[in-house]
Amino acid sequence: MWRIWRLINPRLAVLGVGLLIAFVSTTIHLIQISGDRYSINNWHPDTAKAAMARVQPQNAALPQK
């Protein structure tokens, strides 16, 4: 097994595994968010109404003082 490290740089191997884990975890996270169970659109109706009440339209005029 020690001979494999003559072919592969250990630092690059650790970096590659870290990037692979980050990519897989991000992908799983995004898949879960896009599903129905964890979707922000399926919140309780009262919570959704409260969230929408706090949101201002994109091009709304600034409030007057």
Jmol script that loads the backbone (N, CA, C; Angstrom):
load data "model"
ATOM      1  N   MET A   1       0.819  -1.196   0.000  1.00  0.00           N
ATOM      2  CA  MET A   1       0.000   0.000   0.000  1.00  0.00           C
ATOM      3  C   MET A   1       0.863   1.259   0.000  1.00  0.00           C
ATOM      4  N   TRP A   2       2.009   1.222   0.647  1.00  0.00           N
ATOM      5  CA  TRP A   2       2.845   2.414   0.726  1.00  0.00           C
ATOM      6  C   TRP A   2       3.367   2.834  -0.638  1.00  0.00           C
ATOM      7  N   ARG A   3       3.394   1.906  -1.587  1.00  0.00           N
ATOM      8  CA  ARG A   3       3.912   2.240  -2.916  1.00  0.00           C
ATOM      9  C   ARG A   3       2.957   3.130  -3.716  1.00  0.00           C
ATOM     10  N   ILE A   4       1.689   3.096  -3.354  1.00  0.00           N
ATOM     11  CA  ILE A   4       0.736   3.930  -4.092  1.00  0.00           C
ATOM     12  C   ILE A   4       1.043   5.410  -3.907  1.00  0.00           C
ATOM     13  N   TRP A   5       1.626   5.761  -2.744  1.00  0.00           N
ATOM     14  CA  TRP A   5       1.919   7.170  -2.492  1.00  0.00           C
ATOM     15  C   TRP A   5       3.117   7.655  -3.279  1.00  0.00           C
ATOM     16  N   ARG A   6       3.834   6.734  -3.915  1.00  0.00           N
ATOM     17  CA  ARG A   6       4.879   7.153  -4.846  1.00  0.00           C
ATOM     18  C   ARG A   6       4.265   7.620  -6.161  1.00  0.00           C
ATOM     19  N   LEU A   7       3.098   7.107  -6.493  1.00  0.00           N
ATOM     20  CA  LEU A   7       2.420   7.481  -7.730  1.00  0.00           C
ATOM     21  C   LEU A   7       1.490   8.687  -7.543  1.00  0.00           C
ATOM     22  N   ILE A   8       0.872   8.778  -6.347  1.00  0.00           N
ATOM     23  CA  ILE A   8      -0.132   9.813  -6.091  1.00  0.00           C
ATOM     24  C   ILE A   8       0.400  10.746  -5.005  1.00  0.00           C
ATOM     25  N   ASN A   9       0.314  12.035  -5.240  1.00  0.00           N
ATOM     26  CA  ASN A   9       0.707  13.033  -4.251  1.00  0.00           C
ATOM     27  C   ASN A   9      -0.314  13.017  -3.103  1.00  0.00           C
ATOM     28  N   PRO A  10       0.115  12.763  -1.858  1.00  0.00           N
ATOM     29  CA  PRO A  10      -0.834  12.676  -0.742  1.00  0.00           C
ATOM     30  C   PRO A  10      -1.630  13.965  -0.524  1.00  0.00           C
ATOM     31  N   ARG A  11      -1.003  15.109  -0.720  1.00  0.00           N
ATOM     32  CA  ARG A  11      -1.728  16.372  -0.534  1.00  0.00           C
ATOM     33  C   ARG A  11      -2.853  16.516  -1.554  1.00  0.00           C
ATOM     34  N   LEU A  12      -2.570  16.151  -2.790  1.00  0.00           N
ATOM     35  CA  LEU A  12      -3.614  16.229  -3.816  1.00  0.00           C
ATOM     36  C   LEU A  12      -4.716  15.202  -3.570  1.00  0.00           C
ATOM     37  N   ALA A  13      -4.344  14.052  -3.023  1.00  0.00           N
ATOM     38  CA  ALA A  13      -5.350  13.030  -2.720  1.00  0.00           C
ATOM     39  C   ALA A  13      -6.301  13.518  -1.631  1.00  0.00           C
ATOM     40  N   VAL A  14      -5.742  14.128  -0.575  1.00  0.00           N
ATOM     41  CA  VAL A  14      -6.585  14.651   0.509  1.00  0.00           C
ATOM     42  C   VAL A  14      -7.449  15.794  -0.002  1.00  0.00           C
ATOM     43  N   LEU A  15      -6.878  16.670  -0.795  1.00  0.00           N
ATOM     44  CA  LEU A  15      -7.640  17.777  -1.372  1.00  0.00           C
ATOM     45  C   LEU A  15      -8.759  17.257  -2.275  1.00  0.00           C
ATOM     46  N   GLY A  16      -8.447  16.277  -3.100  1.00  0.00           N
ATOM     47  CA  GLY A  16      -9.460  15.703  -3.989  1.00  0.00           C
ATOM     48  C   GLY A  16     -10.598  15.044  -3.229  1.00  0.00           C
ATOM     49  N   VAL A  17     -10.268  14.312  -2.168  1.00  0.00           N
ATOM     50  CA  VAL A  17     -11.319  13.672  -1.367  1.00  0.00           C
ATOM     51  C   VAL A  17     -12.172  14.736  -0.685  1.00  0.00           C
ATOM     52  N   GLY A  18     -11.550  15.792  -0.189  1.00  0.00           N
ATOM     53  CA  GLY A  18     -12.314  16.875   0.433  1.00  0.00           C
ATOM     54  C   GLY A  18     -13.250  17.552  -0.549  1.00  0.00           C
ATOM     55  N   LEU A  19     -12.763  17.809  -1.744  1.00  0.00           N
ATOM     56  CA  LEU A  19     -13.621  18.419  -2.764  1.00  0.00           C
ATOM     57  C   LEU A  19     -14.752  17.486  -3.179  1.00  0.00           C
ATOM     58  N   LEU A  20     -14.464  16.198  -3.258  1.00  0.00           N
ATOM     59  CA  LEU A  20     -15.498  15.225  -3.598  1.00  0.00           C
ATOM     60  C   LEU A  20     -16.587  15.194  -2.528  1.00  0.00           C
ATOM     61  N   ILE A  21     -16.182  15.189  -1.265  1.00  0.00           N
ATOM     62  CA  ILE A  21     -17.161  15.185  -0.170  1.00  0.00           C
ATOM     63  C   ILE A  21     -17.992  16.463  -0.192  1.00  0.00           C
ATOM     64  N   ALA A  22     -17.357  17.613  -0.428  1.00  0.00           N
ATOM     65  CA  ALA A  22     -18.087  18.881  -0.498  1.00  0.00           C
ATOM     66  C   ALA A  22     -19.082  18.875  -1.652  1.00  0.00           C
ATOM     67  N   PHE A  23     -18.675  18.359  -2.800  1.00  0.00           N
ATOM     68  CA  PHE A  23     -19.562  18.303  -3.963  1.00  0.00           C
ATOM     69  C   PHE A  23     -20.760  17.392  -3.704  1.00  0.00           C
ATOM     70  N   VAL A  24     -20.505  16.212  -3.148  1.00  0.00           N
ATOM     71  CA  VAL A  24     -21.593  15.261  -2.888  1.00  0.00           C
ATOM     72  C   VAL A  24     -22.547  15.812  -1.841  1.00  0.00           C
ATOM     73  N   SER A  25     -22.022  16.416  -0.775  1.00  0.00           N
ATOM     74  CA  SER A  25     -22.910  16.949   0.262  1.00  0.00           C
ATOM     75  C   SER A  25     -23.734  18.122  -0.262  1.00  0.00           C
ATOM     76  N   THR A  26     -23.142  18.971  -1.089  1.00  0.00           N
ATOM     77  CA  THR A  26     -23.896  20.079  -1.681  1.00  0.00           C
ATOM     78  C   THR A  26     -24.982  19.565  -2.624  1.00  0.00           C
ATOM     79  N   THR A  27     -24.652  18.560  -3.404  1.00  0.00           N
ATOM     80  CA  THR A  27     -25.638  17.979  -4.314  1.00  0.00           C
ATOM     81  C   THR A  27     -26.806  17.380  -3.544  1.00  0.00           C
ATOM     82  N   ILE A  28     -26.514  16.629  -2.499  1.00  0.00           N
ATOM     83  CA  ILE A  28     -27.581  16.038  -1.683  1.00  0.00           C
ATOM     84  C   ILE A  28     -28.431  17.130  -1.050  1.00  0.00           C
ATOM     85  N   HIS A  29     -27.792  18.178  -0.561  1.00  0.00           N
ATOM     86  CA  HIS A  29     -28.521  19.290   0.041  1.00  0.00           C
ATOM     87  C   HIS A  29     -29.465  19.936  -0.965  1.00  0.00           C
ATOM     88  N   LEU A  30     -28.984  20.202  -2.154  1.00  0.00           N
ATOM     89  CA  LEU A  30     -29.831  20.843  -3.166  1.00  0.00           C
ATOM     90  C   LEU A  30     -30.965  19.932  -3.618  1.00  0.00           C
ATOM     91  N   ILE A  31     -30.722  18.635  -3.670  1.00  0.00           N
ATOM     92  CA  ILE A  31     -31.787  17.695  -4.027  1.00  0.00           C
ATOM     93  C   ILE A  31     -32.864  17.695  -2.950  1.00  0.00           C
ATOM     94  N   GLN A  32     -32.464  17.725  -1.690  1.00  0.00           N
ATOM     95  CA  GLN A  32     -33.453  17.743  -0.616  1.00  0.00           C
ATOM     96  C   GLN A  32     -34.256  19.028  -0.632  1.00  0.00           C
ATOM     97  N   ILE A  33     -33.609  20.153  -0.877  1.00  0.00           N
ATOM     98  CA  ILE A  33     -34.327  21.429  -0.901  1.00  0.00           C
ATOM     99  C   ILE A  33     -35.341  21.458  -2.043  1.00  0.00           C
ATOM    100  N   SER A  34     -35.010  20.837  -3.160  1.00  0.00           N
ATOM    101  CA  SER A  34     -35.913  20.885  -4.300  1.00  0.00           C
ATOM    102  C   SER A  34     -37.088  19.921  -4.153  1.00  0.00           C
ATOM    103  N   GLY A  35     -37.060  19.042  -3.180  1.00  0.00           N
ATOM    104  CA  GLY A  35     -38.146  18.096  -2.982  1.00  0.00           C
ATOM    105  C   GLY A  35     -39.325  18.727  -2.270  1.00  0.00           C
ATOM    106  N   ASP A  36     -40.429  18.008  -2.209  1.00  0.00           N
ATOM    107  CA  ASP A  36     -41.646  18.528  -1.585  1.00  0.00           C
ATOM    108  C   ASP A  36     -41.540  18.599  -0.066  1.00  0.00           C
ATOM    109  N   ARG A  37     -40.825  17.683   0.547  1.00  0.00           N
ATOM    110  CA  ARG A  37     -40.804  17.625   2.004  1.00  0.00           C
ATOM    111  C   ARG A  37     -40.123  18.842   2.626  1.00  0.00           C
ATOM    112  N   TYR A  38     -39.033  19.304   2.033  1.00  0.00           N
ATOM    113  CA  TYR A  38     -38.277  20.412   2.602  1.00  0.00           C
ATOM    114  C   TYR A  38     -38.425  21.702   1.802  1.00  0.00           C
ATOM    115  N   SER A  39     -39.366  21.743   0.896  1.00  0.00           N
ATOM    116  CA  SER A  39     -39.556  22.922   0.058  1.00  0.00           C
ATOM    117  C   SER A  39     -40.129  24.070   0.868  1.00  0.00           C
ATOM    118  N   ILE A  40     -39.619  25.274   0.615  1.00  0.00           N
ATOM    119  CA  ILE A  40     -40.108  26.459   1.325  1.00  0.00           C
ATOM    120  C   ILE A  40     -41.547  26.764   0.913  1.00  0.00           C
ATOM    121  N   ASN A  41     -41.975  26.282  -0.239  1.00  0.00           N
ATOM    122  CA  ASN A  41     -43.329  26.544  -0.716  1.00  0.00           C
ATOM    123  C   ASN A  41     -44.375  25.712   0.005  1.00  0.00           C
ATOM    124  N   ASN A  42     -43.970  24.720   0.767  1.00  0.00           N
ATOM    125  CA  ASN A  42     -44.921  23.858   1.464  1.00  0.00           C
ATOM    126  C   ASN A  42     -44.935  24.130   2.963  1.00  0.00           C
ATOM    127  N   TRP A  43     -44.547  25.323   3.361  1.00  0.00           N
ATOM    128  CA  TRP A  43     -44.617  25.673   4.767  1.00  0.00           C
ATOM    129  C   TRP A  43     -46.069  25.707   5.207  1.00  0.00           C
ATOM    130  N   HIS A  44     -46.259  25.802   6.507  1.00  0.00           N
ATOM    131  CA  HIS A  44     -47.601  25.973   7.047  1.00  0.00           C
ATOM    132  C   HIS A  44     -48.179  27.272   6.475  1.00  0.00           C
ATOM    133  N   PRO A  45     -49.471  27.304   6.149  1.00  0.00           N
ATOM    134  CA  PRO A  45     -50.044  28.502   5.509  1.00  0.00           C
ATOM    135  C   PRO A  45     -49.821  29.790   6.303  1.00  0.00           C
ATOM    136  N   ASP A  46     -49.912  29.724   7.634  1.00  0.00           N
ATOM    137  CA  ASP A  46     -49.709  30.940   8.430  1.00  0.00           C
ATOM    138  C   ASP A  46     -48.276  31.432   8.321  1.00  0.00           C
ATOM    139  N   THR A  47     -47.324  30.513   8.306  1.00  0.00           N
ATOM    140  CA  THR A  47     -45.923  30.893   8.186  1.00  0.00           C
ATOM    141  C   THR A  47     -45.655  31.493   6.810  1.00  0.00           C
ATOM    142  N   ALA A  48     -46.236  30.910   5.787  1.00  0.00           N
ATOM    143  CA  ALA A  48     -46.056  31.436   4.439  1.00  0.00           C
ATOM    144  C   ALA A  48     -46.659  32.834   4.318  1.00  0.00           C
ATOM    145  N   LYS A  49     -47.822  33.060   4.925  1.00  0.00           N
ATOM    146  CA  LYS A  49     -48.449  34.385   4.879  1.00  0.00           C
ATOM    147  C   LYS A  49     -47.581  35.419   5.599  1.00  0.00           C
ATOM    148  N   ALA A  50     -47.030  35.028   6.745  1.00  0.00           N
ATOM    149  CA  ALA A  50     -46.177  35.948   7.495  1.00  0.00           C
ATOM    150  C   ALA A  50     -44.912  36.273   6.714  1.00  0.00           C
ATOM    151  N   ALA A  51     -44.349  35.284   6.037  1.00  0.00           N
ATOM    152  CA  ALA A  51     -43.148  35.516   5.241  1.00  0.00           C
ATOM    153  C   ALA A  51     -43.458  36.421   4.055  1.00  0.00           C
ATOM    154  N   MET A  52     -44.593  36.226   3.430  1.00  0.00           N
ATOM    155  CA  MET A  52     -44.953  37.050   2.281  1.00  0.00           C
ATOM    156  C   MET A  52     -45.292  38.477   2.712  1.00  0.00           C
ATOM    157  N   ALA A  53     -45.812  38.655   3.938  1.00  0.00           N
ATOM    158  CA  ALA A  53     -46.145  39.995   4.410  1.00  0.00           C
ATOM    159  C   ALA A  53     -44.886  40.834   4.618  1.00  0.00           C
ATOM    160  N   ARG A  54     -43.761  40.177   4.967  1.00  0.00           N
ATOM    161  CA  ARG A  54     -42.514  40.895   5.204  1.00  0.00           C
ATOM    162  C   ARG A  54     -41.768  41.231   3.919  1.00  0.00           C
ATOM    163  N   VAL A  55     -42.089  40.556   2.830  1.00  0.00           N
ATOM    164  CA  VAL A  55     -41.371  40.756   1.572  1.00  0.00           C
ATOM    165  C   VAL A  55     -41.956  41.956   0.844  1.00  0.00           C
ATOM    166  N   GLN A  56     -41.075  42.878   0.420  1.00  0.00           N
ATOM    167  CA  GLN A  56     -41.522  44.015  -0.368  1.00  0.00           C
ATOM    168  C   GLN A  56     -41.259  43.716  -1.835  1.00  0.00           C
ATOM    169  N   PRO A  57     -42.074  44.244  -2.709  1.00  0.00           N
ATOM    170  CA  PRO A  57     -41.832  44.034  -4.137  1.00  0.00           C
ATOM    171  C   PRO A  57     -40.458  44.563  -4.547  1.00  0.00           C
ATOM    172  N   GLN A  58     -39.907  43.997  -5.595  1.00  0.00           N
ATOM    173  CA  GLN A  58     -38.554  44.349  -6.044  1.00  0.00           C
ATOM    174  C   GLN A  58     -38.421  45.820  -6.409  1.00  0.00           C
ATOM    175  N   ASN A  59     -39.405  46.346  -7.117  1.00  0.00           N
ATOM    176  CA  ASN A  59     -39.304  47.729  -7.622  1.00  0.00           C
ATOM    177  C   ASN A  59     -40.190  48.694  -6.849  1.00  0.00           C
ATOM    178  N   ALA A  60     -40.458  48.375  -5.595  1.00  0.00           N
ATOM    179  CA  ALA A  60     -41.327  49.248  -4.802  1.00  0.00           C
ATOM    180  C   ALA A  60     -40.600  50.558  -4.492  1.00  0.00           C
ATOM    181  N   ALA A  61     -41.373  51.617  -4.368  1.00  0.00           N
ATOM    182  CA  ALA A  61     -40.802  52.914  -4.012  1.00  0.00           C
ATOM    183  C   ALA A  61     -40.342  52.881  -2.558  1.00  0.00           C
ATOM    184  N   LEU A  62     -39.363  53.684  -2.274  1.00  0.00           N
ATOM    185  CA  LEU A  62     -38.874  53.768  -0.896  1.00  0.00           C
ATOM    186  C   LEU A  62     -39.936  54.421  -0.016  1.00  0.00           C
ATOM    187  N   PRO A  63     -40.056  53.991   1.223  1.00  0.00           N
ATOM    188  CA  PRO A  63     -41.071  54.601   2.094  1.00  0.00           C
ATOM    189  C   PRO A  63     -40.729  56.073   2.376  1.00  0.00           C
ATOM    190  N   GLN A  64     -41.764  56.892   2.441  1.00  0.00           N
ATOM    191  CA  GLN A  64     -41.597  58.321   2.687  1.00  0.00           C
ATOM    192  C   GLN A  64     -41.467  58.557   4.194  1.00  0.00           C
ATOM    193  N   LYS A  65     -40.579  59.489   4.550  1.00  0.00           N
ATOM    194  CA  LYS A  65     -40.371  59.792   5.973  1.00  0.00           C
ATOM    195  C   LYS A  65     -41.306  60.863   6.425  1.00  0.00           C
TER     196      LYS A  65
END
end "model"
wireframe off; spacefill off
backbone 0.3
color backbone group
